[in-house]
């Protein structure tokens, strides 16, 4: 049995997002151990959780209490408030705990989240990643995201300015 078959996927209700904020933050702390991680302050993330247009899908072990072993999230936020060119668009990301990476989990649940986004009527998904995050770039290419642009020296990571790449997926092309 593949590890993916033993995992479940749940979309958190709006109030659950904030109730589980500390568990979700643990994922970010694990992610921040990566050299390419762009850190956001905890208080800003906790504010984001209050936004009803921010959706969190948790990936967890196949047990009765999903809160005990969340191993990853696929999240997306509606961005059409400031995107008049693509009014039905979201920005999407994924975080998988380091010990569960390279097992197909991110790819599988990223794909499931894309289906969910499409079912909600959205037409456009954007993602961004640091240029040196080869795993995320591989995932985006594998899922047919198109590279759009790079912004040089966009964000500071470990006292170094890093390039940020933007990718998108036009769901109307499927």
C-alpha positions in Angstrom: 0.0 0.0 0.0 1.4 3.4 -1.0 1.6 6.0 1.7 -0.8 8.2 -0.2 -3.5 5.5 0.2 -3.2 5.8 4.0 -3.7 9.6 4.0 -6.9 11.7 4.1 -7.7 15.2 3.0 -10.1 17.6 4.7 -11.1 21.2 4.0 -11.2 23.1 7.3 -14.3 25.0 8.1 -13.7 28.7 8.6 -13.8 28.6 12.4 -11.5 25.4 12.4 -8.7 27.3 10.7 -8.3 29.7 13.6 -8.9 27.0 16.2 -6.1 24.9 14.7 -3.7 27.8 14.2 -1.0 26.4 16.4 -1.0 23.1 14.6 -0.9 24.8 11.2 1.9 27.0 12.4 4.0 23.9 13.2 3.9 23.1 9.5 5.4 26.5 8.7 8.1 26.1 11.4 9.0 22.7 9.8 9.1 24.4 6.4 11.2 27.3 7.7 14.0 24.8 8.3 14.5 24.7 4.5 17.1 27.1 3.2 14.7 28.4 0.5 11.8 29.2 2.8 10.5 32.7 2.9 9.4 33.4 6.5 6.3 35.3 7.3 5.6 36.5 10.8 3.3 34.3 12.9 0.9 37.2 13.6 0.4 37.9 9.9 -0.4 34.2 9.2 -2.9 34.2 12.1 -4.6 37.2 10.6 -4.7 35.4 7.2 -6.5 32.5 8.9 -9.3 34.8 9.8 -9.9 35.6 6.1 -13.0 33.7 4.8 -11.4 33.8 1.3 -8.4 31.8 2.6 -9.0 28.0 2.3 -6.9 25.3 4.0 -7.0 21.6 3.1 -5.1 19.5 5.7 -3.5 16.2 4.8 -3.4 13.8 7.7 -3.0 10.2 8.7 -5.9 7.8 8.4 -7.0 8.0 12.0 -10.1 9.2 13.7 -8.7 12.5 15.0 -7.2 14.3 12.1 -5.9 17.0 14.4 -3.3 14.7 15.9 -1.3 14.1 12.8 -1.5 16.8 10.2 1.4 16.2 7.8 0.7 18.9 5.3 -1.5 21.6 3.9 -2.6 22.7 0.5 -3.9 26.2 0.8 -5.3 28.9 -1.5 -6.6 32.4 -1.3 -9.0 34.2 -3.6 -7.2 37.1 -5.2 -9.9 38.4 -7.5 -10.4 41.4 -5.3 -7.4 43.0 -6.9 -7.1 41.1 -10.2 -9.4 42.6 -12.7 -7.8 40.7 -15.6 -8.5 37.3 -14.1 -11.5 37.9 -11.8 -11.9 34.2 -10.9 -8.4 33.5 -9.7 -6.7 32.1 -6.6 -3.1 32.0 -5.3 -2.1 28.5 -4.2 0.6 26.8 -2.1 1.6 23.6 -0.4 3.6 22.6 2.6 4.5 19.0 3.5 6.5 18.1 6.6 10.0 17.3 5.6 9.9 13.7 6.6 7.0 13.0 4.3 8.4 14.7 1.2 9.5 13.0 -2.1 6.7 10.4 -1.7 4.2 11.9 -4.1 2.0 13.4 -1.3 2.4 17.0 -2.4 1.7 16.2 -6.1 -1.3 14.1 -5.2 -3.0 16.6 -2.9 -2.0 19.6 -4.9 -3.8 17.9 -7.8 -6.8 17.3 -5.5 -6.9 20.9 -4.5 -6.7 22.0 -8.1 -9.9 19.9 -8.8 -11.6 21.5 -5.8 -10.6 25.0 -7.0 -12.0 24.2 -10.5 -15.2 22.8 -9.0 -15.7 26.1 -7.2 -15.7 27.9 -10.5 -12.3 29.5 -10.4 -10.5 29.8 -13.7 -7.0 30.8 -12.9 -4.4 29.6 -10.3 -1.2 31.4 -9.6 1.8 30.1 -7.6 5.1 31.6 -6.8 8.4 30.1 -5.6 12.0 31.0 -5.1 14.1 30.3 -8.2 16.2 27.8 -6.2 13.3 25.8 -4.9 13.7 23.0 -7.5 11.2 20.7 -5.9 8.3 23.2 -6.2 9.3 24.2 -9.7 9.3 20.5 -10.6 5.8 20.0 -9.1 4.4 23.1 -11.0 5.9 21.9 -14.3 4.5 18.4 -13.7 1.0 19.8 -13.2 1.2 21.9 -16.3 1.7 25.3 -14.7 3.3 27.8 -17.1 6.2 29.9 -16.1 5.3 33.6 -16.5 8.1 35.7 -15.1 10.9 36.1 -12.6 11.4 39.1 -10.3 15.0 39.5 -9.5 16.2 40.1 -6.0 12.6 40.1 -4.7 12.8 38.7 -1.2 15.5 38.5 1.5 16.2 34.9 2.7 19.0 34.4 5.2 20.5 37.8 4.4 20.6 37.1 0.6 18.3 38.6 -1.9 16.5 35.8 -3.9 14.6 35.7 -7.2 10.9 34.9 -7.1 9.3 33.0 -10.0 5.6 33.2 -10.9 3.7 30.4 -12.5 0.0 30.0 -13.4 -2.5 27.5 -14.6 -5.4 28.5 -16.8 -8.2 26.1 -15.9 -10.2 27.1 -19.0 -7.6 25.3 -21.2 -8.4 21.9 -19.8 
